Amino acid sequence: MRASMMTPAALAYLTSDPRILEEAGPDELAGVLGKIDKDGLMAPLQVIQTLVGSSGGGVATMGMIKPYLHETIERERQEIASNRRRIAAFRTETDQKRGELADIGSKPAVFQATRCADCGQQLDLPAVHFLCKHSFHQRCLRGGGAEGDSECPQCAKDNATIRALRATQVETAGKHELFRAELERSDDRFATVADWFGRGVMGAPAADA
C-alpha cells in the first residue's frame, strides 16, 4: 500500500479506540500528524474529523490536536505575512511608476529602445511603445498593435500577480480577523475551529509533485 494511503489509515487506526491510542502514545500520533501535514495527505477538516469523530465521539482530545492546528494556522499566518511583504514591495514599485507616469503627463516621453523587447531584433517601423519603456515591432504583438494591446506583454504577468496577491491578501486577512473574533467569543473553541476548517478558510498544504 502506498505511503499516501497508509498514513491516513494509520491515523484512523490510532484513533479508532482509546486503548490503541493510549498504547501508541502521543509521540506516535504526533509523528503521523506531522507526516500528513508535511505531505498534504489529508485536508485539515479530514484530520479533525478523524481525530475527534464527525459526531464528537472520537477518542482524541483537544490537547492532542492543538499542535497540529497551531502549525496549520501558523503556516497560514506566515503566508499572509509573506504576501503582505510582497504587496508592500509592489506598492512601492507602483508608487514609483505613478511618479514616472506623472512626469510623462507633464513632460514629453522619450523612448530610447533600439531593439524589440519580444524578438530582440533591431527596432524598425511600425513600432509600438509602452510607458514602461518596453518597445515592440507591431508585428510582434499578438494583436498586431490594435487598440486591445493596451498592456505591455512583458509587464502583464507581473501586473496580474500584483492584482491577484492584493485580492487574496484582502480576502484572507478579512477572514482571519473574523475567525479570531469568533474564536474569542466562542464557548466551544474546538467546534469553532472545526467549523472554519469545514468552510475551507484554512486549506491543506499542497503536496510536492
N, C-alpha and C positions, 0 to 999 in steps of 0.2 A: 504494500500500500504506500502511495506517495506520502512524503512528509506533509504536504499541504492538506492531506486528508487525515493523517494520523494525529497531528497536533490538536485540531478541533475535537477529534474523537477522544483524545486523552483528557481534554478539559471536561467533556461531557461525562466521562467515566469518573474522574476525580470528584465531580460534584453530584454524582448520582446517589450517593449515600453518605451520611455523616461519618460513618465508621471508616469508609475508604478515604475520605478527605482527611480525617484525623490521623490515620495511619501514614498517609503520604506526607503530611505536614505542609506548613505554609511555604517553605522554600521550593518544594516541588511545584506547587500551584503557581508561585511567582515565576518560576522558570518557564512553565507552559505559557503563561500570560505574556511573558517577555518575548517568546518566540512568535506568538500570534501577532503581537503588536509590531515587532520588527519586520516581519514578512508580510504584514497586511492580510493575514489568512482569514480573518473574520471582521465584520463591521462591529464597531463598539456596542451597538444595540444587541447584536447576536451574542456577544460576550456577556453582557449584563444579563440577558435572558437565560443564558446557560448557567451563569453563576448563582443567580438567586431564583430562577424559575419565573416564567412569564406570569404565573398566578401568585407569586410572592411566597411560594412554599419551598424555595431552594434551601440548600444546606450551607451555602457560603454566607459570610457576614459582610457588613459594610467595611469593617476593618481590613478584610482580605482584598476587597476590590478597590479600596481607596488609593493604593499606589498606582494601580493601572489607570484609574480615572485621572489621577494627578498628572501622569506622564502624557496622557492623551490631551488633556486640556492645556497643559504647559506647551505642548508642541503647537497647538492652535495659536496660543498667545505669541509664541516666538515667530510664527509665520506672519501674524498680523504686524508684529513689530518690524519684521524684515520688509514687509510690503510698505509700511509707513516710511521707512528709511528710503526705500526706492522712490516712493512718491515724492518725498521731500527733495530728493536729488532731481527728479524730473521737474518738480515745480520750480526749482532754482534755474534749471535749464530753460524752462518755459518763460520765466520772467526775463531771462537774458534774450530769448528770441523776441519777446514782446518789445523789449527795448530796441532791438535791431529793426523790428517792423516799424516802430515809431520813427526811427531815423529814416527808414525807407520812405515813410509817408511824407517826410518833410525835406528829404534830400533825394537827388537823382540816384537811382540804383545803378551800380556799376557791376557788370557781370564779366569776370575775368577768366572764366574757364576756357580752356583751349581744346579739351577733349570731352567726348560724350561720356557721361557717368555710367552708361549702360554697356556700350561696346568697347569703349576705350580708344576709339579711333579719333582722328583729328576732327574737331567740330566744324561743320560747314552748314550752310543754309539749305533748307529751312531748319531752324533750331528752336527749342523751347527752353526757356529759363524759368527756374523757380526761385522764390525769395530765399530759400535755404541755401542758395548759391550753387545748387546742382543744375547742370545743363545737359540737354539731350538732343540728339538728332530727332527730328519729328518722326522719322520712320521707325525709330527705336521704341517709341512709346506705343503701348498696346492699343490705345485709342487713336493713334496717329496724330496726337496733339489736339484732339477735339475738345470741346468745352468740358466734357466729363473728366478730362485729365487735370483736375484741379489740385491734386495732391501729388507731391513728388514720390515716385516709386521707391526711391532709396530711403525715404523717411517714413513711408506708410506703415511699415511693420512696427517701428518704434512708437509711432503715434497711436496705433491700435493697442499696443501693450500698455501705454500710459492710460488710455481711456478704460481698458479692462481692469487694470490694477486699481484705478480710482473707484470704479463702480464696486469692485469686490471689497475693497477696504471699507467703504462707507457702509455696505450691506452687512459685512461680518462684524465690524465694530459695533454697529447698532444692535445686532443680535446678542453679542456678548454682554453689552451693558444691560439689556433686558433680562438675560439669563442671570446675571449677578443679582439684579434687583429681586427677581422672582425667587432665587435661592435664599436670599436673606429673609424673605417673608415666609418661606415655606416651613411648615411643621414637620414635613417628611422630605428631607433633602435628597435622600436616595431616590424616591419616587419622582422628584422634580428632575434630577439628572437623567434618569431613565427616560422620562418623557421627552426631554430635549434631544437626547440621542435618537429617539424614535422619530422625531420630526426632521432629522437629518442636519441639525445645526452643526454637529461635530462629526465629521466623516472619518472613515478609516484611512490610514496612510496608504499610498499607492505602493503596490508590490513591485519590486525591481523586475524588469523584463529579463 
